């Protein structure tokens, strides 16, 4: 598949939209978490071969080429503007403030 990440993500979003299902509904049908489903549909995670049939059942309109693309290593990236989103900013702030304690370096 020679498509770029944005095109692939748009195609995956169209399949999800056409299904009328939320990530939570797809997660329930596949036994995955809703966040993992969102990661799969944004190509931030790799679809495992044993999960592919479950995803195909939940999204029957998912074409074979996209299903195969989802099983390739993820196309992770970072949008530097994402930190401006209030939810992401607060999550990052929490990690910065409490990271050492969460990590367990406190003795």
MARGUSE-313786 format. One record per atom (N, C-alpha, C): x, y, z; atom name; residue number from 1; residue in three letters. Coordinates in steps of 0.05 Angstrom, whole numbers, plus 5000, padded with zeros to 4 digits. Each point is the difference from the previous one (the first is absolute). Layout:
BEGIN
node xx: X; yy: Y; zz: Z; at: CA; i: NUM; aa: Ala
...
# end
This chain:
BEGIN
node xx: 5017; yy: 4977; zz: 5000; at: N; i: 1; aa: Unk
node xx: 4983; yy: 5023; zz: 5000; at: CA; i: 1; aa: Unk
node xx: 5018; yy: 5025; zz: 5000; at: C; i: 1; aa: Unk
node xx: 4996; yy: 5017; zz: 4981; at: N; i: 2; aa: Unk
node xx: 5017; yy: 5023; zz: 4997; at: CA; i: 2; aa: Unk
node xx: 4987; yy: 5026; zz: 5010; at: C; i: 2; aa: Unk
node xx: 4978; yy: 4997; zz: 5014; at: N; i: 3; aa: Unk
node xx: 4987; yy: 5024; zz: 5010; at: CA; i: 3; aa: Unk
node xx: 5015; yy: 5012; zz: 5024; at: C; i: 3; aa: Unk
node xx: 4996; yy: 5025; zz: 5004; at: N; i: 4; aa: Unk
node xx: 5012; yy: 5013; zz: 5023; at: CA; i: 4; aa: Unk
node xx: 4982; yy: 4996; zz: 5025; at: C; i: 4; aa: Unk
node xx: 5011; yy: 5006; zz: 5023; at: N; i: 5; aa: Unk
node xx: 4986; yy: 4995; zz: 5025; at: CA; i: 5; aa: Unk
node xx: 4974; yy: 5015; zz: 5001; at: C; i: 5; aa: Unk
node xx: 4999; yy: 5025; zz: 4992; at: N; i: 6; aa: Unk
node xx: 4975; yy: 5015; zz: 5001; at: CA; i: 6; aa: Unk
node xx: 4978; yy: 4987; zz: 4983; at: C; i: 6; aa: Unk
node xx: 5007; yy: 4991; zz: 4977; at: N; i: 7; aa: Unk
node xx: 4980; yy: 4988; zz: 4982; at: CA; i: 7; aa: Unk
node xx: 4990; yy: 4974; zz: 5013; at: C; i: 7; aa: Unk
node xx: 5018; yy: 4984; zz: 5011; at: N; i: 8; aa: Unk
node xx: 4992; yy: 4975; zz: 5012; at: CA; i: 8; aa: Unk
node xx: 4982; yy: 5005; zz: 5024; at: C; i: 8; aa: Unk
node xx: 5007; yy: 5019; zz: 5017; at: N; i: 9; aa: Unk
node xx: 4984; yy: 5007; zz: 5023; at: CA; i: 9; aa: Unk
node xx: 4972; yy: 5010; zz: 4991; at: C; i: 9; aa: Unk
node xx: 4999; yy: 5016; zz: 4979; at: N; i: 10; aa: Unk
node xx: 4974; yy: 5009; zz: 4990; at: CA; i: 10; aa: Unk
node xx: 4983; yy: 4978; zz: 4990; at: C; i: 10; aa: Unk
node xx: 5013; yy: 4981; zz: 4986; at: N; i: 11; aa: Unk
node xx: 4985; yy: 4976; zz: 4991; at: CA; i: 11; aa: Unk
node xx: 4989; yy: 4984; zz: 5023; at: C; i: 11; aa: Unk
node xx: 5017; yy: 4996; zz: 5021; at: N; i: 12; aa: Unk
node xx: 4991; yy: 4985; zz: 5023; at: CA; i: 12; aa: Unk
node xx: 4978; yy: 5015; zz: 5015; at: C; i: 12; aa: Unk
node xx: 5002; yy: 5026; zz: 5002; at: N; i: 13; aa: Unk
node xx: 4979; yy: 5016; zz: 5012; at: CA; i: 13; aa: Unk
node xx: 4973; yy: 4998; zz: 4985; at: C; i: 13; aa: Unk
node xx: 5002; yy: 4999; zz: 4974; at: N; i: 14; aa: Unk
node xx: 4976; yy: 4997; zz: 4983; at: CA; i: 14; aa: Unk
node xx: 4987; yy: 4973; zz: 5005; at: C; i: 14; aa: Unk
node xx: 5016; yy: 4979; zz: 5003; at: N; i: 15; aa: Unk
node xx: 4989; yy: 4973; zz: 5006; at: CA; i: 15; aa: Unk
node xx: 4986; yy: 5000; zz: 5027; at: C; i: 15; aa: Unk
node xx: 5013; yy: 5012; zz: 5020; at: N; i: 16; aa: Unk
node xx: 4988; yy: 5002; zz: 5027; at: CA; i: 16; aa: Unk
node xx: 4974; yy: 5016; zz: 4999; at: C; i: 16; aa: Unk
node xx: 5001; yy: 5023; zz: 4986; at: N; i: 17; aa: Unk
node xx: 4976; yy: 5017; zz: 4998; at: CA; i: 17; aa: Unk
node xx: 4977; yy: 4986; zz: 4986; at: C; i: 17; aa: Unk
node xx: 5006; yy: 4986; zz: 4979; at: N; i: 18; aa: Unk
node xx: 4980; yy: 4985; zz: 4985; at: CA; i: 18; aa: Unk
node xx: 4987; yy: 4978; zz: 5018; at: C; i: 18; aa: Unk
node xx: 5016; yy: 4989; zz: 5018; at: N; i: 19; aa: Unk
node xx: 4989; yy: 4979; zz: 5018; at: CA; i: 19; aa: Unk
node xx: 4980; yy: 5012; zz: 5020; at: C; i: 19; aa: Unk
node xx: 5003; yy: 5026; zz: 5006; at: N; i: 20; aa: Unk
node xx: 4982; yy: 5012; zz: 5020; at: CA; i: 20; aa: Unk
node xx: 5008; yy: 4993; zz: 5028; at: C; i: 20; aa: Unk
node xx: 5023; yy: 4988; zz: 5004; at: N; i: 21; aa: Unk
node xx: 5008; yy: 4990; zz: 5026; at: CA; i: 21; aa: Unk
node xx: 5021; yy: 5019; zz: 5012; at: C; i: 21; aa: Unk
node xx: 5000; yy: 5001; zz: 5027; at: N; i: 22; aa: Unk
node xx: 5021; yy: 5015; zz: 5014; at: CA; i: 22; aa: Unk
node xx: 5023; yy: 4981; zz: 5005; at: C; i: 22; aa: Unk
node xx: 5023; yy: 5011; zz: 5008; at: N; i: 23; aa: Unk
node xx: 5022; yy: 4983; zz: 5008; at: CA; i: 23; aa: Unk
node xx: 4993; yy: 4982; zz: 5023; at: C; i: 23; aa: Unk
node xx: 4984; yy: 5009; zz: 5018; at: N; i: 24; aa: Unk
node xx: 4991; yy: 4984; zz: 5022; at: CA; i: 24; aa: Unk
node xx: 4983; yy: 4976; zz: 4991; at: C; i: 24; aa: Unk
node xx: 4983; yy: 5005; zz: 4981; at: N; i: 25; aa: Unk
node xx: 4984; yy: 4978; zz: 4989; at: CA; i: 25; aa: Unk
node xx: 5017; yy: 4979; zz: 4985; at: C; i: 25; aa: Unk
node xx: 5019; yy: 5010; zz: 4985; at: N; i: 26; aa: Unk
node xx: 5018; yy: 4982; zz: 4985; at: CA; i: 26; aa: Unk
node xx: 5017; yy: 4984; zz: 5021; at: C; i: 26; aa: Unk
node xx: 5009; yy: 5014; zz: 5021; at: N; i: 27; aa: Unk
node xx: 5015; yy: 4987; zz: 5021; at: CA; i: 27; aa: Unk
node xx: 4984; yy: 4978; zz: 5013; at: C; i: 27; aa: Unk
node xx: 4975; yy: 5005; zz: 5005; at: N; i: 28; aa: Unk
node xx: 4983; yy: 4980; zz: 5013; at: CA; i: 28; aa: Unk
node xx: 4998; yy: 4975; zz: 4982; at: C; i: 28; aa: Unk
node xx: 4997; yy: 5005; zz: 4974; at: N; i: 29; aa: Unk
node xx: 4997; yy: 4977; zz: 4982; at: CA; i: 29; aa: Unk
node xx: 5026; yy: 4985; zz: 4995; at: C; i: 29; aa: Unk
node xx: 5022; yy: 5013; zz: 5004; at: N; i: 30; aa: Unk
node xx: 5026; yy: 4987; zz: 4994; at: CA; i: 30; aa: Unk
node xx: 5015; yy: 4990; zz: 5025; at: C; i: 30; aa: Unk
node xx: 4991; yy: 5009; zz: 5024; at: N; i: 31; aa: Unk
node xx: 5014; yy: 4992; zz: 5024; at: CA; i: 31; aa: Unk
node xx: 5025; yy: 5018; zz: 5005; at: C; i: 31; aa: Unk
node xx: 5002; yy: 5022; zz: 4986; at: N; i: 32; aa: Unk
node xx: 5022; yy: 5019; zz: 5003; at: CA; i: 32; aa: Unk
node xx: 4990; yy: 5023; zz: 5017; at: C; i: 32; aa: Unk
node xx: 5018; yy: 5018; zz: 5007; at: N; i: 33; aa: Unk
node xx: 4992; yy: 5025; zz: 5013; at: CA; i: 33; aa: Unk
node xx: 4994; yy: 5021; zz: 4980; at: C; i: 33; aa: Unk
node xx: 4984; yy: 5019; zz: 5007; at: N; i: 34; aa: Unk
node xx: 4992; yy: 5021; zz: 4981; at: CA; i: 34; aa: Unk
node xx: 5025; yy: 5017; zz: 4992; at: C; i: 34; aa: Unk
node xx: 5019; yy: 5004; zz: 5018; at: N; i: 35; aa: Unk
node xx: 5024; yy: 5015; zz: 4993; at: CA; i: 35; aa: Unk
node xx: 5017; yy: 4984; zz: 4979; at: C; i: 35; aa: Unk
node xx: 5001; yy: 4974; zz: 5004; at: N; i: 36; aa: Unk
node xx: 5016; yy: 4984; zz: 4981; at: CA; i: 36; aa: Unk
node xx: 4986; yy: 5000; zz: 4973; at: C; i: 36; aa: Unk
node xx: 4974; yy: 4999; zz: 4999; at: N; i: 37; aa: Unk
node xx: 4986; yy: 5001; zz: 4975; at: CA; i: 37; aa: Unk
node xx: 5006; yy: 5027; zz: 4986; at: C; i: 37; aa: Unk
node xx: 4999; yy: 5022; zz: 5016; at: N; i: 38; aa: Unk
node xx: 5007; yy: 5026; zz: 4988; at: CA; i: 38; aa: Unk
node xx: 5028; yy: 5000; zz: 4990; at: C; i: 38; aa: Unk
node xx: 5019; yy: 4988; zz: 5015; at: N; i: 39; aa: Unk
node xx: 5028; yy: 4999; zz: 4991; at: CA; i: 39; aa: Unk
node xx: 5002; yy: 4984; zz: 4973; at: C; i: 39; aa: Unk
node xx: 4986; yy: 4978; zz: 4999; at: N; i: 40; aa: Unk
node xx: 5000; yy: 4984; zz: 4975; at: CA; i: 40; aa: Unk
node xx: 4990; yy: 5017; zz: 4976; at: C; i: 40; aa: Unk
node xx: 4978; yy: 5014; zz: 5005; at: N; i: 41; aa: Unk
node xx: 4988; yy: 5015; zz: 4978; at: CA; i: 41; aa: Unk
node xx: 5016; yy: 5025; zz: 4993; at: C; i: 41; aa: Unk
node xx: 5018; yy: 5008; zz: 5017; at: N; i: 42; aa: Unk
node xx: 5017; yy: 5023; zz: 4993; at: CA; i: 42; aa: Unk
node xx: 5028; yy: 4990; zz: 4993; at: C; i: 42; aa: Unk
node xx: 5004; yy: 4973; zz: 4997; at: N; i: 43; aa: Unk
node xx: 5025; yy: 4988; zz: 4993; at: CA; i: 43; aa: Unk
node xx: 5022; yy: 5006; zz: 5020; at: C; i: 43; aa: Unk
node xx: 4992; yy: 5002; zz: 5025; at: N; i: 44; aa: Unk
node xx: 5019; yy: 5004; zz: 5022; at: CA; i: 44; aa: Unk
node xx: 5006; yy: 4974; zz: 5014; at: C; i: 44; aa: Unk
node xx: 4987; yy: 4978; zz: 4993; at: N; i: 45; aa: Unk
node xx: 5005; yy: 4974; zz: 5011; at: CA; i: 45; aa: Unk
node xx: 4998; yy: 4979; zz: 4978; at: C; i: 45; aa: Unk
node xx: 5011; yy: 4977; zz: 5005; at: N; i: 46; aa: Unk
node xx: 5000; yy: 4979; zz: 4980; at: CA; i: 46; aa: Unk
node xx: 4979; yy: 4979; zz: 5005; at: C; i: 46; aa: Unk
node xx: 4983; yy: 4995; zz: 4981; at: N; i: 47; aa: Unk
node xx: 4980; yy: 4979; zz: 5002; at: CA; i: 47; aa: Unk
node xx: 5013; yy: 4973; zz: 4999; at: C; i: 47; aa: Unk
node xx: 4993; yy: 4984; zz: 5020; at: N; i: 48; aa: Unk
node xx: 5011; yy: 4973; zz: 5002; at: CA; i: 48; aa: Unk
node xx: 4984; yy: 4981; zz: 4982; at: C; i: 48; aa: Unk
node xx: 5012; yy: 4980; zz: 4988; at: N; i: 49; aa: Unk
node xx: 4985; yy: 4982; zz: 4982; at: CA; i: 49; aa: Unk
node xx: 4977; yy: 4986; zz: 5013; at: C; i: 49; aa: Unk
node xx: 5002; yy: 4993; zz: 5025; at: N; i: 50; aa: Unk
node xx: 4977; yy: 4986; zz: 5013; at: CA; i: 50; aa: Unk
node xx: 4977; yy: 5019; zz: 5007; at: C; i: 50; aa: Unk
node xx: 5005; yy: 5027; zz: 4999; at: N; i: 51; aa: Unk
node xx: 4979; yy: 5019; zz: 5005; at: CA; i: 51; aa: Unk
node xx: 4987; yy: 5009; zz: 4974; at: C; i: 51; aa: Unk
node xx: 5013; yy: 4996; zz: 4978; at: N; i: 52; aa: Unk
node xx: 4990; yy: 5009; zz: 4974; at: CA; i: 52; aa: Unk
node xx: 4972; yy: 4990; zz: 4994; at: C; i: 52; aa: Unk
node xx: 4994; yy: 4974; zz: 5004; at: N; i: 53; aa: Unk
node xx: 4972; yy: 4991; zz: 4995; at: CA; i: 53; aa: Unk
node xx: 4979; yy: 5013; zz: 5017; at: C; i: 53; aa: Unk
node xx: 5007; yy: 5006; zz: 5025; at: N; i: 54; aa: Unk
node xx: 4981; yy: 5014; zz: 5018; at: CA; i: 54; aa: Unk
node xx: 4995; yy: 5028; zz: 4990; at: C; i: 54; aa: Unk
node xx: 5021; yy: 5014; zz: 4991; at: N; i: 55; aa: Unk
node xx: 4996; yy: 5027; zz: 4989; at: CA; i: 55; aa: Unk
node xx: 4984; yy: 4999; zz: 4974; at: C; i: 55; aa: Unk
node xx: 5006; yy: 4981; zz: 4984; at: N; i: 56; aa: Unk
node xx: 4985; yy: 4997; zz: 4974; at: CA; i: 56; aa: Unk
node xx: 4970; yy: 4995; zz: 5006; at: C; i: 56; aa: Unk
node xx: 4994; yy: 4984; zz: 5021; at: N; i: 57; aa: Unk
node xx: 4972; yy: 4995; zz: 5007; at: CA; i: 57; aa: Unk
node xx: 4987; yy: 5025; zz: 5010; at: C; i: 57; aa: Unk
node xx: 5015; yy: 5016; zz: 5015; at: N; i: 58; aa: Unk
node xx: 4988; yy: 5025; zz: 5011; at: CA; i: 58; aa: Unk
node xx: 4998; yy: 5022; zz: 4978; at: C; i: 58; aa: Unk
node xx: 5018; yy: 4999; zz: 4981; at: N; i: 59; aa: Unk
node xx: 5000; yy: 5020; zz: 4978; at: CA; i: 59; aa: Unk
node xx: 5000; yy: 4985; zz: 4973; at: C; i: 59; aa: Unk
node xx: 4977; yy: 4988; zz: 4992; at: N; i: 60; aa: Unk
node xx: 5000; yy: 4984; zz: 4976; at: CA; i: 60; aa: Unk
node xx: 5007; yy: 5014; zz: 4974; at: C; i: 60; aa: Unk
node xx: 4998; yy: 5027; zz: 5000; at: N; i: 61; aa: Unk
node xx: 5007; yy: 5016; zz: 4977; at: CA; i: 61; aa: Unk
node xx: 5030; yy: 5005; zz: 4998; at: C; i: 61; aa: Unk
node xx: 5016; yy: 4991; zz: 5019; at: N; i: 62; aa: Unk
node xx: 5029; yy: 5004; zz: 5000; at: CA; i: 62; aa: Unk
node xx: 5013; yy: 4984; zz: 4977; at: C; i: 62; aa: Unk
node xx: 5011; yy: 5014; zz: 4981; at: N; i: 63; aa: Unk
node xx: 5012; yy: 4986; zz: 4977; at: CA; i: 63; aa: Unk
node xx: 5025; yy: 4985; zz: 5008; at: C; i: 63; aa: Unk
node xx: 5006; yy: 4979; zz: 4985; at: N; i: 64; aa: Unk
node xx: 5023; yy: 4983; zz: 5005; at: CA; i: 64; aa: Unk
node xx: 5026; yy: 5016; zz: 5000; at: C; i: 64; aa: Unk
node xx: 5003; yy: 5019; zz: 4982; at: N; i: 65; aa: Unk
node xx: 5025; yy: 5015; zz: 4999; at: CA; i: 65; aa: Unk
node xx: 5005; yy: 5016; zz: 5025; at: C; i: 65; aa: Unk
node xx: 4979; yy: 5011; zz: 5011; at: N; i: 66; aa: Unk
node xx: 5003; yy: 5015; zz: 5026; at: CA; i: 66; aa: Unk
node xx: 5005; yy: 4981; zz: 5023; at: C; i: 66; aa: Unk
node xx: 4986; yy: 4977; zz: 5000; at: N; i: 67; aa: Unk
node xx: 5005; yy: 4980; zz: 5021; at: CA; i: 67; aa: Unk
node xx: 5029; yy: 4992; zz: 5000; at: C; i: 67; aa: Unk
node xx: 5011; yy: 4995; zz: 4976; at: N; i: 68; aa: Unk
node xx: 5028; yy: 4992; zz: 4998; at: CA; i: 68; aa: Unk
node xx: 5019; yy: 5023; zz: 5008; at: C; i: 68; aa: Unk
node xx: 4993; yy: 5024; zz: 4993; at: N; i: 69; aa: Unk
node xx: 5015; yy: 5024; zz: 5008; at: CA; i: 69; aa: Unk
node xx: 5001; yy: 5002; zz: 5030; at: C; i: 69; aa: Unk
node xx: 4978; yy: 4995; zz: 5013; at: N; i: 70; aa: Unk
node xx: 4998; yy: 5002; zz: 5030; at: CA; i: 70; aa: Unk
node xx: 5018; yy: 4979; zz: 5014; at: C; i: 70; aa: Unk
node xx: 5007; yy: 4979; zz: 4986; at: N; i: 71; aa: Unk
node xx: 5017; yy: 4979; zz: 5012; at: CA; i: 71; aa: Unk
node xx: 5029; yy: 5007; zz: 4996; at: C; i: 71; aa: Unk
node xx: 5007; yy: 5020; zz: 4986; at: N; i: 72; aa: Unk
node xx: 5027; yy: 5009; zz: 4997; at: CA; i: 72; aa: Unk
node xx: 5009; yy: 5016; zz: 5024; at: C; i: 72; aa: Unk
node xx: 5025; yy: 5004; zz: 5005; at: N; i: 73; aa: Unk
node xx: 5009; yy: 5016; zz: 5023; at: CA; i: 73; aa: Unk
node xx: 4986; yy: 5028; zz: 4999; at: C; i: 73; aa: Unk
node xx: 4993; yy: 5010; zz: 5023; at: N; i: 74; aa: Unk
node xx: 4985; yy: 5025; zz: 5001; at: CA; i: 74; aa: Unk
node xx: 5015; yy: 5024; zz: 4988; at: C; i: 74; aa: Unk
node xx: 4985; yy: 5020; zz: 4993; at: N; i: 75; aa: Unk
node xx: 5010; yy: 5024; zz: 4988; at: CA; i: 75; aa: Unk
node xx: 4999; yy: 5022; zz: 5021; at: C; i: 75; aa: Unk
node xx: 5015; yy: 4996; zz: 5021; at: N; i: 76; aa: Unk
node xx: 4999; yy: 5019; zz: 5022; at: CA; i: 76; aa: Unk
node xx: 5012; yy: 5027; zz: 4992; at: C; i: 76; aa: Unk
node xx: 4988; yy: 5021; zz: 5011; at: N; i: 77; aa: Unk
node xx: 5011; yy: 5027; zz: 4995; at: CA; i: 77; aa: Unk
node xx: 4991; yy: 5017; zz: 5023; at: C; i: 77; aa: Unk
node xx: 5010; yy: 5024; zz: 5001; at: N; i: 78; aa: Unk
node xx: 4994; yy: 5019; zz: 5021; at: CA; i: 78; aa: Unk
node xx: 4994; yy: 5027; zz: 4988; at: C; i: 78; aa: Unk
node xx: 4976; yy: 5010; zz: 5006; at: N; i: 79; aa: Unk
node xx: 4992; yy: 5027; zz: 4991; at: CA; i: 79; aa: Unk
node xx: 5008; yy: 5019; zz: 5023; at: C; i: 79; aa: Unk
node xx: 5019; yy: 5018; zz: 4996; at: N; i: 80; aa: Unk
node xx: 5008; yy: 5018; zz: 5021; at: CA; i: 80; aa: Unk
node xx: 4978; yy: 5019; zz: 5009; at: C; i: 80; aa: Unk
node xx: 4980; yy: 5004; zz: 4984; at: N; i: 81; aa: Unk
node xx: 4977; yy: 5017; zz: 5008; at: CA; i: 81; aa: Unk
node xx: 4981; yy: 4986; zz: 5019; at: C; i: 81; aa: Unk
node xx: 5003; yy: 4974; zz: 5002; at: N; i: 82; aa: Unk
node xx: 4982; yy: 4984; zz: 5017; at: CA; i: 82; aa: Unk
node xx: 5001; yy: 5009; zz: 5029; at: C; i: 82; aa: Unk
node xx: 5023; yy: 5009; zz: 5009; at: N; i: 83; aa: Unk
node xx: 5004; yy: 5008; zz: 5028; at: CA; i: 83; aa: Unk
node xx: 4981; yy: 5024; zz: 5007; at: C; i: 83; aa: Unk
node xx: 4991; yy: 5014; zz: 4980; at: N; i: 84; aa: Unk
node xx: 4982; yy: 5023; zz: 5005; at: CA; i: 84; aa: Unk
node xx: 4971; yy: 4991; zz: 5008; at: C; i: 84; aa: Unk
node xx: 4993; yy: 4975; zz: 4993; at: N; i: 85; aa: Unk
node xx: 4974; yy: 4990; zz: 5008; at: CA; i: 85; aa: Unk
node xx: 4999; yy: 4998; zz: 5031; at: C; i: 85; aa: Unk
node xx: 4980; yy: 5012; zz: 5013; at: N; i: 86; aa: Unk
node xx: 4999; yy: 5001; zz: 5029; at: CA; i: 86; aa: Unk
node xx: 5003; yy: 4973; zz: 5014; at: C; i: 86; aa: Unk
node xx: 4987; yy: 4980; zz: 4989; at: N; i: 87; aa: Unk
node xx: 5001; yy: 4973; zz: 5012; at: CA; i: 87; aa: Unk
node xx: 5029; yy: 4989; zz: 4999; at: C; i: 87; aa: Unk
node xx: 5012; yy: 5002; zz: 4976; at: N; i: 88; aa: Unk
node xx: 5027; yy: 4990; zz: 4997; at: CA; i: 88; aa: Unk
node xx: 5020; yy: 5016; zz: 5017; at: C; i: 88; aa: Unk
node xx: 4995; yy: 5027; zz: 5001; at: N; i: 89; aa: Unk
node xx: 5018; yy: 5017; zz: 5016; at: CA; i: 89; aa: Unk
node xx: 4999; yy: 4992; zz: 5029; at: C; i: 89; aa: Unk
node xx: 4976; yy: 4995; zz: 5011; at: N; i: 90; aa: Unk
node xx: 4997; yy: 4993; zz: 5028; at: CA; i: 90; aa: Unk
node xx: 5012; yy: 4972; zz: 5006; at: C; i: 90; aa: Unk
node xx: 4997; yy: 4982; zz: 4981; at: N; i: 91; aa: Unk
node xx: 5011; yy: 4973; zz: 5003; at: CA; i: 91; aa: Unk
node xx: 5031; yy: 5002; zz: 5001; at: C; i: 91; aa: Unk
node xx: 5011; yy: 5015; zz: 4982; at: N; i: 92; aa: Unk
node xx: 5029; yy: 5004; zz: 4999; at: CA; i: 92; aa: Unk
node xx: 5009; yy: 5014; zz: 5026; at: C; i: 92; aa: Unk
node xx: 4985; yy: 5019; zz: 5009; at: N; i: 93; aa: Unk
node xx: 5007; yy: 5014; zz: 5025; at: CA; i: 93; aa: Unk
node xx: 5000; yy: 4980; zz: 5024; at: C; i: 93; aa: Unk
node xx: 4980; yy: 4983; zz: 5001; at: N; i: 94; aa: Unk
node xx: 4999; yy: 4980; zz: 5021; at: CA; i: 94; aa: Unk
node xx: 5024; yy: 4981; zz: 4999; at: C; i: 94; aa: Unk
node xx: 5008; yy: 4992; zz: 4977; at: N; i: 95; aa: Unk
node xx: 5023; yy: 4982; zz: 4997; at: CA; i: 95; aa: Unk
node xx: 5025; yy: 5015; zz: 5009; at: C; i: 95; aa: Unk
node xx: 5003; yy: 5025; zz: 4993; at: N; i: 96; aa: Unk
node xx: 5024; yy: 5016; zz: 5007; at: CA; i: 96; aa: Unk
node xx: 5001; yy: 5004; zz: 5031; at: C; i: 96; aa: Unk
node xx: 4977; yy: 5005; zz: 5013; at: N; i: 97; aa: Unk
node xx: 5000; yy: 5005; zz: 5028; at: CA; i: 97; aa: Unk
node xx: 5002; yy: 4974; zz: 5017; at: C; i: 97; aa: Unk
node xx: 4988; yy: 4979; zz: 4991; at: N; i: 98; aa: Unk
node xx: 4999; yy: 4976; zz: 5016; at: CA; i: 98; aa: Unk
node xx: 5016; yy: 4977; zz: 4988; at: C; i: 98; aa: Unk
node xx: 5013; yy: 5004; zz: 4978; at: N; i: 99; aa: Unk
node xx: 5015; yy: 4979; zz: 4987; at: CA; i: 99; aa: Unk
node xx: 5020; yy: 4985; zz: 5017; at: C; i: 99; aa: Unk
node xx: 5016; yy: 5014; zz: 5015; at: N; i: 100; aa: Unk
node xx: 5019; yy: 4986; zz: 5017; at: CA; i: 100; aa: Unk
node xx: 4987; yy: 4982; zz: 5021; at: C; i: 100; aa: Unk
node xx: 4979; yy: 5010; zz: 5012; at: N; i: 101; aa: Unk
node xx: 4986; yy: 4984; zz: 5020; at: CA; i: 101; aa: Unk
node xx: 4986; yy: 4976; zz: 4987; at: C; i: 101; aa: Unk
node xx: 4989; yy: 5004; zz: 4977; at: N; i: 102; aa: Unk
node xx: 4987; yy: 4978; zz: 4986; at: CA; i: 102; aa: Unk
node xx: 5020; yy: 4979; zz: 4992; at: C; i: 102; aa: Unk
node xx: 5023; yy: 5009; zz: 4991; at: N; i: 103; aa: Unk
node xx: 5022; yy: 4982; zz: 4991; at: CA; i: 103; aa: Unk
node xx: 5011; yy: 4984; zz: 5024; at: C; i: 103; aa: Unk
node xx: 4998; yy: 5011; zz: 5024; at: N; i: 104; aa: Unk
node xx: 5009; yy: 4985; zz: 5023; at: CA; i: 104; aa: Unk
node xx: 5028; yy: 5006; zz: 5009; at: C; i: 104; aa: Unk
node xx: 5010; yy: 5023; zz: 4993; at: N; i: 105; aa: Unk
node xx: 5027; yy: 5007; zz: 5008; at: CA; i: 105; aa: Unk
node xx: 5001; yy: 5012; zz: 5028; at: C; i: 105; aa: Unk
node xx: 4978; yy: 5003; zz: 5013; at: N; i: 106; aa: Unk
node xx: 4999; yy: 5011; zz: 5027; at: CA; i: 106; aa: Unk
node xx: 5008; yy: 4978; zz: 5020; at: C; i: 106; aa: Unk
node xx: 5019; yy: 5006; zz: 5017; at: N; i: 107; aa: Unk
node xx: 5009; yy: 4980; zz: 5019; at: CA; i: 107; aa: Unk
node xx: 4995; yy: 5008; zz: 5028; at: C; i: 107; aa: Unk
# end
